[in-house]
Structures are given as C-alpha cells and as structure tokens.
Amino acid sequence: MSGLKLVSTGAAIPAEVVTNEDLTRRVDTSDEWIVSRTGIRSRRWCGEGESHTSLCLAAARQAMEQAGIGPEEIGVCLVATFTGDRMTPGAATILQGKLGLREDTVCFDLNAACAGFIYAVHTASRLLPVNGRRYGLVLGAEVLTRVTDFDDRSTCVLFGDGAGAAVVEWGEDYPDPCTVMGCQARDEVLCVPGIHTGEENVIRMDGQAVFRFAVEALPRCVEEVLAKAGVGPEAVDRFVFHQANQRIIDLAVRKLKLPVEKCAGNIDHTGNTSAASIPLLLDELVSAGQLKQGQRALCVGFGAGLTWAGALLELR
C-alpha cells in the first residue's frame, strides 16, 4: 500500500484583527449575538500590502523551511481556493515562480470551497507517484473579504482571510489517507455568483439550510473515513474539522461521542476561512505540540457546492 504522510505545516494570517465589537460599528449586531450563534470573537482581514499571493507565499515558505526541503524537491504544488489574486494564472502557478519550483512541477488551483484542502491532499496523493519526486506542497488559502457583503449582518460576521500550507510526502509504505468525498448540486444554498453573471459578486448563503446539511454531513464523513481505515475513533489523536460554526462542531462531537479535548478548534479567533480553515488549524496544533510525529488527524471539510471531504493524515 502506498500513501502520504504530513511532513510539516505553515500558516499566514493578516495583521488586522477585527473583533465583534468592531463589526457593531458596521452592521446591527452585537458580540453576544455573534458568539452565541457562531463561536467567533475575532477574525483577520487583509489590509494594505497584503494579498492572496503574499499569504500563500509566507505559508508555503514556512512549511518548506519546517520540512527542511528545497524547491527542487517539490513535485506537485496545489492551492485550494476560489479567491485568488487573478483568474489566471492561478495561485499555484504564481507560487511556482516566486518559490523557484522546477518548471516540470505540477501546479494548479482547485475549487471545492471549504472542503478544498482535503481534495487537494487527495489529488497530491495520486499525482506524486507518477511525478518522480516525493514531496508535494498543498495549500488552502482565501481572501474572503473580497467576496463578503458588508451590509449583510448574517454573513459578514463569519468570514476571515488566511492561508495554511502543508508539505506532504508520498511513500510506498505510507498509509493511504482513506479519503472520502462527495457533493450535492445545491448552489442556491451557498454560492458566489461570479463576475460574469450580472449579479453582485458576494457570498450568498441560506444559513439554516447550510446548518442542516453540515450537522448531517460532518459526522457521516467521520464515520465513513473511520470505516474505510478500519479503525475506531480511539485510534485518532485529533479531529480537525472545518471551522464554520462552533454549534455545528459541538453537535457533531456529541453525536459521535468524541472526546472534546480531541476536537479543539480555532474559530474563536480566525472565523470561517473556507479552504484555509483546516490547514490553519493543523498548523496551530503542530506548532503547539498538540499533534506530533506518528500521530493521526482525521480532517473533515464541508461547504459550498455543497461539497464535503474527509481524510486521515499521519504526521511523519
């Protein structure tokens, strides 16, 4: 059996901290309203001199430095995102030039919204065996403030900007990540219309429908990954869930009867960062020594599409 291991992580978040109190000066809301419904207390927004590219570059460099590898060793560079600086070339292509990756490095973006990082990890696991180089660079990055309606109090309080990166290594004797993925064609529930539709290019979301979808999809995805891996939840050291809403996570944890201490998140200070959510949390756990060599993290993302994905990742 061949598969992947997680070698290192990196992260980059904007300098500006936007608190719930700051948002009360923009829309009719309150700290109590936001915290009780989402678990969010603050988030980061890009300011002057910051961009999708700058966040990706900082996160990628950190992950590569932590891994102790050079650009010539990277065989695949993938960025999960829908808010890149340009429609084309993609964020991964831009990184190829700025990081000095080899010209034959496979570089492209993919869009599976909040599940995108898992899609990218799975894609890397399939590309690396035929690439000839063992290491892949996988990122989830979003600048959601570009597509946020700041007059809509139900959505503008949710989102933050950031980028998370991981270096993964393929090996013939490494475990398969046991990825599960799926989608439902329900764009009316959560979407960004796009610049050519004639509609305003901002996030549109039916919050109640998304909530109902997520509280069903998250635990089901966990169960499917565990079944595919042939292990129980006790074999998992950390459960890393997309940080969309603390109430969604709490309901899933109770339904699955998981130890709360294995499911700690960071939504209180990051908000929902879509594709960046899982790698940002992975980096926090690794940096804090809460996810260590030989341990396993079961990661689940869910979001627009509607999409979902889960994978079991082992830290090398």
C-alpha positions as CSV (number, residue, x, y, z in Angstrom):
1,M,0.0,0.0,0.0
2,S,1.2,3.5,-0.8
3,G,0.1,6.8,0.6
4,L,1.0,10.1,2.2
5,K,2.3,11.5,5.4
6,L,2.2,15.1,6.6
7,V,5.7,16.4,6.9
8,S,5.2,20.0,8.1
9,T,2.8,22.9,8.1
10,G,2.9,26.6,7.7
11,A,0.4,29.5,8.1
12,A,0.0,33.1,7.3
13,I,-2.8,35.4,8.6
14,P,-3.3,39.2,8.0
15,A,-2.1,41.7,10.6
16,E,-5.5,43.3,11.2
17,V,-7.6,41.8,13.9
18,V,-11.4,42.6,13.5
19,T,-13.3,42.0,16.7
20,N,-17.1,41.6,17.1
21,E,-17.1,45.0,18.7
22,D,-15.6,46.4,15.5
23,L,-18.4,44.9,13.5
24,T,-21.1,46.6,15.6
25,R,-19.9,49.9,14.1
26,R,-20.7,48.5,10.6
27,V,-23.9,46.5,11.0
28,D,-26.7,46.0,13.5
29,T,-25.2,43.2,15.6
30,S,-23.5,42.5,19.0
31,D,-20.7,40.4,20.4
32,E,-23.2,38.3,22.3
33,W,-25.3,37.6,19.1
34,I,-22.2,36.6,17.1
35,V,-20.6,34.4,19.8
36,S,-23.8,32.6,20.8
37,R,-24.6,31.7,17.2
38,T,-21.1,31.1,15.8
39,G,-18.4,30.9,18.5
40,I,-16.5,33.6,16.7
41,R,-14.9,36.5,18.7
42,S,-12.5,37.9,16.1
43,R,-11.1,37.3,12.6
44,R,-8.3,38.6,10.4
45,W,-8.8,40.8,7.3
46,C,-6.3,41.7,4.7
47,G,-5.1,45.3,4.7
48,E,-2.8,47.4,2.6
49,G,0.2,45.5,1.3
50,E,-1.4,42.1,1.9
51,S,-2.8,39.8,-0.7
52,H,-3.7,36.2,-1.5
53,T,-0.3,35.8,-3.0
54,S,1.6,37.3,-0.1
55,L,-0.3,35.0,2.3
56,C,0.3,31.9,0.2
57,L,4.0,32.7,-0.2
58,A,4.5,33.2,3.5
59,A,2.7,30.0,4.5
60,A,4.5,27.9,1.8
61,R,7.9,29.2,2.8
62,Q,7.3,28.4,6.4
63,A,6.1,24.8,5.6
64,M,9.1,24.2,3.4
65,E,11.5,25.6,6.0
66,Q,10.0,23.4,8.7
67,A,10.3,20.4,6.4
68,G,13.9,21.2,5.5
69,I,13.4,20.8,1.8
70,G,14.3,22.9,-1.1
71,P,12.2,24.0,-4.1
72,E,13.8,21.4,-6.4
73,E,12.3,18.6,-4.3
74,I,8.7,19.7,-4.8
75,G,6.9,17.7,-7.4
76,V,3.4,19.0,-7.0
77,C,2.1,22.4,-5.9
78,L,-1.7,22.7,-5.4
79,V,-3.7,25.6,-4.0
80,A,-7.3,25.1,-2.9
81,T,-9.1,28.5,-3.3
82,F,-11.8,30.5,-5.0
83,T,-10.5,33.9,-4.2
84,G,-7.0,34.1,-5.9
85,D,-5.5,37.4,-7.0
86,R,-6.0,36.5,-10.6
87,M,-8.5,34.3,-12.5
88,T,-5.4,33.2,-14.5
89,P,-2.6,32.4,-13.9
90,G,-3.7,30.5,-10.8
91,A,-2.2,30.9,-7.3
92,A,-0.2,27.7,-7.6
93,T,1.4,28.9,-10.9
94,I,2.3,32.2,-9.2
95,L,3.9,30.3,-6.4
96,Q,5.9,28.2,-8.8
97,G,7.7,31.3,-10.0
98,K,8.1,33.0,-6.6
99,L,9.3,29.9,-4.8
100,G,11.6,28.9,-7.7
101,L,10.0,25.5,-8.2
102,R,11.1,23.4,-11.2
103,E,9.4,24.0,-14.5
104,D,8.1,20.5,-14.6
105,T,6.4,20.8,-11.2
106,V,2.6,20.2,-11.5
107,C,1.0,23.4,-10.4
108,F,-2.7,24.3,-10.4
109,D,-5.6,25.6,-8.3
110,L,-8.7,23.7,-7.4
111,N,-12.0,24.9,-6.0
112,A,-14.1,22.7,-3.7
113,A,-14.7,25.6,-1.3
114,C,-14.3,24.7,2.4
115,A,-13.5,21.1,1.5
116,G,-10.8,22.1,-0.9
117,F,-7.8,21.4,1.2
118,I,-8.8,17.7,1.5
119,Y,-9.5,17.5,-2.2
120,A,-6.0,18.9,-2.8
121,V,-4.3,16.5,-0.5
122,H,-6.1,13.6,-2.2
123,T,-5.1,14.9,-5.6
124,A,-1.5,15.2,-4.5
125,S,-1.5,11.6,-3.3
126,R,-2.5,10.5,-6.8
127,L,-0.1,12.8,-8.7
128,L,3.1,12.2,-6.7
129,P,3.6,8.5,-7.6
130,V,3.9,9.4,-11.3
131,N,5.8,12.6,-10.8
132,G,9.2,11.2,-9.8
133,R,9.6,13.5,-6.7
134,R,8.3,12.5,-3.3
135,Y,7.2,15.9,-1.9
136,G,4.1,17.9,-2.5
137,L,3.2,21.4,-1.4
138,V,-0.6,21.7,-0.6
139,L,-2.3,25.0,0.4
140,G,-5.7,26.2,1.3
141,A,-6.0,30.0,1.0
142,E,-8.7,32.5,0.9
143,V,-9.2,36.3,1.0
144,L,-13.0,36.1,1.7
145,T,-13.2,39.8,2.3
146,R,-13.1,40.2,-1.4
147,V,-16.5,38.5,-1.8
148,T,-18.2,39.5,1.5
149,D,-21.3,41.7,1.6
150,F,-20.5,44.0,4.5
151,D,-24.1,45.1,4.7
152,D,-25.4,41.6,5.3
153,R,-25.1,41.0,9.1
154,S,-25.8,37.3,8.8
155,T,-22.7,36.6,6.7
156,C,-20.2,39.5,7.1
157,V,-19.6,38.4,10.8
158,L,-18.5,34.9,9.7
159,F,-15.5,35.2,7.4
160,G,-11.8,35.8,7.7
161,D,-8.7,35.8,5.5
162,G,-5.7,33.5,5.7
163,A,-3.6,30.8,4.2
164,G,-2.4,27.4,5.5
165,A,0.2,25.2,3.9
166,A,1.4,21.6,4.3
167,V,4.3,19.7,2.9
168,V,3.3,16.1,2.2
169,E,5.5,13.1,1.3
170,W,4.4,10.1,-0.8
171,G,5.8,6.7,0.1
172,E,5.2,3.2,-1.0
173,D,4.9,2.0,2.6
174,Y,3.0,5.1,3.8
175,P,-0.7,4.8,4.9
176,D,-3.5,5.7,2.4
177,P,-5.3,8.8,3.6
178,C,-8.6,6.9,3.2
179,T,-10.2,9.9,1.6
180,V,-14.0,10.2,1.2
181,M,-15.5,12.9,-0.9
182,G,-18.9,14.0,-2.3
183,C,-21.1,16.8,-3.4
184,Q,-24.7,17.9,-3.9
185,A,-25.7,20.3,-6.7
186,R,-27.3,22.9,-4.4
187,D,-25.7,26.2,-5.4
188,E,-28.8,28.1,-4.2
189,V,-27.8,27.2,-0.6
190,L,-24.3,28.7,-0.7
191,C,-22.6,30.4,-3.6
192,V,-20.7,33.3,-5.0
193,P,-22.4,34.2,-8.4
194,G,-19.2,35.3,-10.2
195,I,-18.2,38.3,-12.2
196,H,-19.9,37.4,-15.5
197,T,-23.4,36.7,-14.1
198,G,-24.6,40.3,-13.8
199,E,-25.2,39.6,-10.1
200,E,-23.3,41.1,-7.2
201,N,-20.1,39.1,-6.7
202,V,-20.6,38.4,-3.0
203,I,-21.3,35.3,-0.8
204,R,-24.9,34.3,-0.7
205,M,-25.9,31.8,1.9
206,D,-29.1,30.2,3.3
207,G,-27.7,29.8,6.8
208,Q,-30.4,27.4,8.0
209,A,-30.0,25.1,5.0
210,V,-26.2,25.1,5.4
211,F,-26.6,24.3,9.1
212,R,-28.9,21.3,8.4
213,F,-26.5,20.0,5.7
214,A,-23.4,20.4,7.9
215,V,-24.7,18.7,11.0
216,E,-25.5,15.6,8.9
217,A,-22.5,15.6,6.6
218,L,-19.8,16.1,9.2
219,P,-20.5,13.1,11.4
220,R,-21.3,10.9,8.4
221,C,-18.0,11.8,6.8
222,V,-16.1,11.0,10.0
223,E,-17.8,7.6,10.2
224,E,-17.0,6.8,6.5
225,V,-13.3,7.7,6.9
226,L,-13.0,5.5,10.0
227,A,-14.8,2.6,8.3
228,K,-12.5,2.9,5.2
229,A,-9.5,3.0,7.5
230,G,-10.8,0.1,9.5
231,V,-10.3,1.8,12.9
232,G,-12.3,3.3,15.6
233,P,-12.3,6.9,16.9
234,E,-9.9,5.9,19.7
235,A,-7.2,5.4,17.0
236,V,-7.4,9.1,16.1
237,D,-5.3,11.6,18.0
238,R,-7.0,14.8,16.7
239,F,-10.2,15.6,14.9
240,V,-9.7,18.6,12.7
241,F,-12.9,20.0,11.5
242,H,-13.6,22.9,9.1
243,Q,-14.2,25.9,11.4
244,A,-17.5,27.1,10.0
245,N,-19.6,27.4,13.1
246,Q,-18.9,26.2,16.7
247,R,-22.5,24.9,17.1
248,I,-22.1,22.6,14.1
249,I,-18.9,21.2,15.5
250,D,-20.4,20.8,19.0
251,L,-23.4,18.9,17.7
252,A,-21.2,16.5,15.6
253,V,-18.9,15.9,18.6
254,R,-21.9,14.9,20.8
255,K,-23.4,12.8,18.1
256,L,-20.2,10.9,17.5
257,K,-19.4,10.8,21.3
258,L,-15.9,12.1,20.7
259,P,-13.6,13.3,23.5
260,V,-14.0,17.1,23.4
261,E,-10.3,17.5,24.1
262,K,-9.5,15.9,20.8
263,C,-11.7,18.3,18.9
264,A,-10.3,21.7,19.9
265,G,-10.7,24.4,17.2
266,N,-9.7,28.0,16.5
267,I,-12.9,29.5,15.1
268,D,-13.0,32.0,18.0
269,H,-10.0,34.0,16.6
270,T,-10.0,33.0,12.9
271,G,-13.6,33.0,11.8
272,N,-14.5,30.9,8.8
273,T,-11.6,30.9,6.3
274,S,-13.1,28.4,3.9
275,A,-10.3,26.4,2.2
276,A,-7.7,27.8,4.6
277,S,-9.6,26.6,7.7
278,I,-8.2,23.0,8.0
279,P,-4.5,23.8,7.3
280,L,-4.6,26.8,9.6
281,L,-5.9,24.6,12.4
282,L,-3.4,21.8,11.6
283,D,-0.6,24.4,11.8
284,E,-1.8,25.6,15.2
285,L,-1.9,22.1,16.6
286,V,1.5,21.2,15.3
287,S,3.1,24.4,16.5
288,A,1.6,23.9,20.0
289,G,2.9,20.4,20.2
290,Q,-0.7,19.0,20.3
291,L,-0.2,17.0,17.1
292,K,3.2,15.2,17.0
293,Q,5.2,12.7,15.0
294,G,3.4,9.4,14.4
295,Q,0.0,10.8,15.5
296,R,-3.1,10.9,13.2
297,A,-5.6,13.7,12.5
298,L,-9.0,13.0,10.9
299,C,-9.8,16.1,8.9
300,V,-13.2,17.0,7.5
301,G,-14.2,19.9,5.3
302,F,-17.7,20.9,4.1
303,G,-19.1,23.8,2.3
304,A,-20.3,25.4,-1.0
305,G,-21.4,23.1,-3.7
306,L,-22.4,21.6,-1.5
307,T,-19.2,19.6,-1.0
308,W,-17.6,17.5,1.7
309,A,-14.4,15.5,2.1
310,G,-12.6,13.7,4.9
311,A,-9.1,12.1,5.2
312,L,-7.0,10.5,7.9
313,L,-3.5,12.1,7.9
314,E,-0.5,10.9,9.8
315,L,2.3,13.2,10.9
316,R,5.7,11.9,9.8
